[in-house]
Amino acid sequence: MVCPEHLADFEGRLGKDRHVLQLLLQKLGLAPPEASFDAFLYLQAPEFQVLSYNHIREATTMLALPFAGLAALLVALNWLRGLAGSRGSRSHKQGARLLQIFFTLALCLVALLVSRLRVLAAPALCLAASLCASPDLLGGLGRPGVVLAHGIGLLLLSPLQGGVVSRAQQVSAIQDDLDMRELVEWANATLGREVILLADMTMAAKLRMISPHLRVGNHPQYESLTSRQRNRDYYRTFSCASPARVFKAVNARMTQEAEPIDAHVPKPVLPSRFHVTFQEYTRGMHPWGKGATNAGALHYDFEKLRALWRHGKGQTDNWCQCAGLKTDEQCDLLALPETKTLVALFRTLSPASCCTIGNWSQGFGPLRPDWLVQSNASLVGTSNEGNRTCYEWASDHPGDWFTMISDNWALDAHGIPCTYEDKFKRVFRLLGLKHQLTFDLASYDTSPEPDEMFAVPAGVDCSKKCPNKEGWCKGG
């Protein structure tokens, strides 16, 4: 893990290129939106999103990507073959080729994260692919290596049989841009000389070319410090909203696709007492692995300030991990009003084990029925579960701020839970993290439950502190 002081020192060394680090940190979900207005604003643009599959397919169809891969293989084989005693100019050439391959790989990885940077990766990819035709490289492979290179190359040429070259040579007539024409006609007839339009580079160029009467300001380039400052001034000057309000509104719209809340949407308030079973699905950082599914139940009684989350056999629940035990046995998370603590109880172990995760004052108490309202949760969508409509609410105050964006609860019009999901940041979703509870409506009941349901078994001591090795176990 990167320490904050080390990160601050690294930022200081970057100097004028600090904005690149801020952009990458927000892109990977490692910094909040308010950390950098510039980075947050630019990441909303499609060009700053992840590289689309269409661009990857295009690079593959035009043979740049497969032959760059073949070149990387040939360079690696040439380097391995020359390890035993190669010196002089040949070793320098091998080093230069390796550097070119690694540089191309780095640009491709960055382009995957930021689509706009494909304009840098594409030329490097073509240069790397051209190494396949290097006589010097092929000469250093020996006869078996040359045969292998030609064999793989012939296989990679198969897309040429699909008419790729002929399609690339086709030139069609330029189509009229009716939308642009209507925009310009409206602007010429309506806008005065005092009006300034802000547009990206492409749109600004079109407007200047076809309508000299319009005053157009370029959407500033992110790479320029002066342009970024001017961009910030534009938005702050022409917006009456405070920066905090802008961040909240845009972030909710762009990252959560928030829906407007109207009078027909019921407030997200849980019943004060109920119990319901659920199916729990958990997957760790295994992008290609399978997750674990187990049964569980929620017993909720806010009238008496008590709650029980029961995670059944097979569980890998993150809060149960606070106990520091390597077991998938049933784990009960009990909010105890007597001691105002949350404990992790493993009653099926022999002997039973129990420890205290934290105090209610640290945020480990039972949830308030209206906690989603109190935390200003945002409505992010609706879904139909059987004959009822479930409203999904996102609270942007998750227990684990490092990996998560929000806690998402879906409730129906009566406050009965439909689902619960940890919404992880993009980088952690790509690594495989997922955690979701699906509640069973048929098991839902509001009748009172005996005190024994919320009690620690006799003879079990829960007073010792849990190891709390994980970050989310510290509370907030």
N, C-alpha and C positions, 0 to 999 in steps of 0.2 A: 504494500500500500504506500502511496506517495504521501509524505508528511506535508502539512500545510506550509511549514517554514521552508521546506525544500522547493515546493511549488512556487512560493513567492520569490525565492531567490532565482529560480529558473525564469520566471516572468521578467524579473529585473534585467537579466542578461539578454533577454530577447530584444529589449529596447523597442524600436519602432515596429517590430514584427510581432508585438505582443498580441495583436488582434487575431493572428493566426491561431495561437494557442487558445484564446477565448472562443473562437469559432469551433475548434475541434472539441473542447471541453463540453460546450453546449450540445454539439452534434452527438456526442457519445453519452449525453445525459449525466455528465459528471459535474455540471455547474448549473445553478438555477437561472431562469431567464433574466432576472434582474441584475445578474452579474455583469452583463454587457448589453447595452441597448443595441449597439451596432450588430453584434452577432445574432441576437434574438430576432431583429428585424429582417436580416438577410436570410436567415434559416427558414423564413416563411415562404420564400420564393421557390418555385418548382425546380429551378436550376441548382438549388442547394440541397435537394433531396437525394436519396440513394439512387444510384445509377439504375435506369430501367432495364428490363430484360431485352427490350427491343434493340438497344444500343449494343448489348453483349452479343445478341444474335447477328447483328449487322457486322460486327468485327469478326465474328466466326465465319459468316458466309463469304466475306471478302478475303478470307484466308489469313488476315493479319494475326489473329489470336492463335490459331492452331500452329502456324509456322513459327511464331515467336516461342511457343512451347517447345517445338522441335529444336529450335536454335538453342534454347536453354539446356535441353538434353544433350545436344552435341557439344556445347561448351563445357558442360560438366564432365562428359566422357573424355574430352580432350585434356581437360585439367587433370583428371585422375590418371590418365595414361602418361602425362608428362610429369607427374610428381617425382618419379624416380630419376632425378638428375638433370632435368631440363634447366638450362641457364640462358643468359643472354637475351637477345631480342625476342626469342620465342616465348620465354617466361613473361616478358613485359606484355606481349600481345595477349597471352592468356589472362593476365591480370586485367587488362583493358576490357576484354570481352566479358569477364565475370562482373566487372564494375557496371558495364552497360546492361547486363541482364538484371542485376540487383536494382539498378536505378529504374529500369522499366517496371519491375515488379512493385517497387515503392510507389511509382506514379499510378499504376493500376489500382493498388489498394486505396490510395487517396481518392481516385476517381470513383471507386465503388461507393465511398462515403459521400462525396460531393459530386454530383453529376456534371456540374459545370467544368470541373477539372479534366474531363475527358478530352478537351482540346489540347491538353498537355500530354496526356497518356497516349493518344492515338499516334502522333509522330514517333514517339519513342518505341511504340509497339511495332511500327513498320520498320524502323531501323533495326530492331532486334530480329525481326523476321528475315531481313535481308542477309543476316549472317549465315543463313542456310546455304547461300550461293557463294560463300567465301572459299576460294580454292585453298587458301592457307589453312583455314579451319578444317576442311575436309581432308587435306593432305596429312594433317596430324592425327587422324583417326585410324589410319591403317585400312587395309582392304576390307576386313569384316565391318568396320565402322561405316565405311562408305556405302557398302551394300545395305546395311541397316538404315542409313539415312535416306537412301533412294527408295527403299521399300516403304518406309513410313511416309515419305513425301508423296509417293503415288497414291497412297490411301487418302491423304489429306486433300488431294486434288479433286476428289469426288464431287464437291459442290459445283465445280465448273461445268459438270454435265447437266446441271439444272438451269442453265440459261442465265447465270449470274452476270457474266460479262455483257451479254446483249442487253439485259435490263439496265445495267449501269450506263450504257451508251445511249439509251433512249432519251431524247429531249422532247418534252411536251410544251405546248403553248402555255404562256403565262395566263392564269385565270384572273378575271376581274375580282378585286377585293371590294365587294359591295358594302360590307360593313365599314371599311376604311373610308370609302367614298361618302357614305352617309354621315360619318363622324366629321369629316372635313367640311362638308357642306353645312352641317349644323353649326360647327364652330365658327366658320366664316360669317355666317348670318347672325349669330347670336352673341359671340364673345367680343369684347372690346380689346383695345390695345393694352389696357392695363392688366389683363388677365394673363397669368403664366401657367402653362400646363407642365406637369411633371410626368415624364415617361421614361421607360428603359431605353437603352441605346438604339435598338432596332426601331421602336415606335417613334422615338424622337427624330431619327434620320428620315423616316418616311414623312413625318409631318413637316419638317423643314423643307424637304424636297418638293412637296406638292402644294404647300400653302405657305408662302413667304409672309403672310399677314399674321400668322400665329407665333407667339413667343413661347418657346419650349425650353424647359430646363431638364438637362440630362439626369436620369436616375444615377446618383453618384456611384463611382466604382469603389468596391470594398477595399481594394488594394491601396487606395490613396487615403492618407490620413486627413488631408484637407477636404476631400470629398465626403468622407465619413462625418466630419464635423459639420459640413454644410448640410448633409442629409439630416443629421440630428436637429439642426436648427430649423429646417423646413418643418419637420413633424411637430416640434415643440411650439413653433410660431403659429401654425395653422390649425392646431388642435387645442380646444379649450379644456380638454380632459387632463387630469393630472397624470404623470408617468405611471403611478401605481395603478390607476384605473385602466390606462391603456394596456399595461402588461396583463392585467387580470382578464380584460375583455378579449384581447387578441389571443392570449394563450388558451383560453377556454374554447374559442371558436376554431382555432387552427389545430390544436393538438387533441381535443376531445370531441370536436364536432358538436358542440353544445346546442341543444334545441331551446327555443324560447319557452319560458314558463308562463302559462296563462292560468286563468281562473279555473279551468277544467282539470288541471293537474293537481291531484291531492298532495298535501304536504307529507314528506317522508317521516312518519312518526310510528314507532313500534308500539304494539300493545304493551301494557305495563306488566303483563304476566302471560307466559305461554311456554310450551315445550314442543319441539319438532325435531325430527331426524333429518340427516343429510348424508349425501355421498361426497367424499372429499377426494380431490385429485391433486397430486403434488408431483412436480418434476423439477429436478435440480439442474445444474449446469451441464446437461448432456444433450447437445443439439440433436443427436441421432438416437438417443436412448428413449426408452419407454418410461412413463411415470408410474406412480403407485396410486392405487385407489383403495380407500377404506371407508367403512361406515362410521357414523358419528351422530351426535345429538347435541342440541342446545336447549338447556333448561334455564329459563329467564324469569326472575321474580323481582322486579324493581321495587315493588311495594315493600318488600322486606330487605332491599339492597343486597341481593345475592344472585349469583349466576354460576352456571356450570357449563363449560365446553367439554364434551366428551369425545375424544378422538380414539376410535377403536383400533383393534389389532391390525398391524400393517402400516400404522401412521408414520409419517416423517414430518410432522408439524413443526414449524419453526419455533413456536413458543415452547413446545415441549423440549426442544433442543437446549433451552436455557438450563435445564437440569444437568446437562453434561453427561447423560447416560446414552450409551450406544445400544439402543433397544427399540423395537417397533411394537412393544406391548402397549396395551391400552393406556392412554394418558388423559387424566382429568385436570382441567384448569379451573380451579375453584376460586371465586371471589368471596372472601370470608368477612362478613360484617363485624364479627367479634374482634378481630385483630386488624381489620381494614388492610388486608394484604391479598395478593394473588399468589396461589401456590400451585405447584405442579405435582400431582399425585399419581403414582404408578401403583395402583392397588393390587394388580394381578401378579406383581413380582413377589418372589419369596426370598427374604421378607419384603414387605411393601416399602416403597421409598417415597419420600416427600421432601420438598424444599420450597423456600419462599423466593419468588421471582422479584417482587417489589411491592412497595406500598401504594395505596390508592392515590396519595399525594403526588406520586411519580407518573400517574396516568394509568395505573393498573386496576382501577376500580371497574364495577359493572357499567356498561354503556347506559347513558340516559336514553329514554325512549325517543326524545327529540334531538339526539346528538347530531344528526345529519342537518337539521335546521340550524342548530346553534353553530355548526362549523361552516355554514354557508355553502353546503354541498351544491354542485351543479348538476342539472338534469342532462344526461348525455345520450339518452335514447330510450326507446320502449321496445318491448317484445311481447309476443303472445305465448302464454304457457297454458295450454288447454283452453278453458273458456274464460280466462282472466288475463288482464293486461298488466304487465310488470314494468315499472318505471325504474330505470337505472340511474343512481345518483353517485357522483364522484366527490369524495372528500379529499382535498389536496393536502392533508396533514397525516401522511402515513406513518406507521411506527418505524419503518426503515427508510429514511429519506435517501440513503445512498443508492439503493437499487430500485426504489418504487416511485411512481408518479402519484398514485392515489389509491385509496380504499374505495372500491365500488360495490355498493349494495343495491340490489334490485328488490323493490317491494311492490305489492299490489295496492289497490285503492284502500284496503283495510289495514295496511301496514304489515301484512303477512309476508315474511321473507320468501323471495324466489331464488336468488343466487347471491353469493358473495365472491368477489374476485380481487386478488392483489394485482393491480396494474403496474407492471414493471416497465422500467425505461427500455428504450429500443435496444440498446446494446445487450442488456441482460435477457430480453426476449429472444434475440438472435442466438444467445448462448443456451437457450432452452428453458429458462425459468418460467414456471407457471404454477399457480395455486388457485383452486376454485372449489367452492362448496355449492352443491345443488340441493335445495331443501325439498322435502317430500310433503306436499300439501295434505295428502291423505293422513299423515301422522300428526298434523297440527292440532293442538288441544290447549285450551285456556284454563282448564280446571286446576285447583290448587294441588300442590304436591307435598308429600311428607317432608319434615325437616331433615330426615336421614339422607334424602337425596342431595342436600347441600352441605353435608357434614363430613368431616374427616373421620375415618374409622377409629374406634377406640384403640389406644396403644400405639398409634402412628404419630411421630413427631415431625411437624412441618416447620419448626422454628429456625432450622439452619438455613443459611443463605445459599441460593443456587449459585453455581460457578459463574453464570452469566458471561460466558466467553464470547457470545455473539453481540454485535453492535446493537441490534434491536432489543436486547434484553435489558438495556440500561434505563429505558423509560425516557420520558421527556417532560 
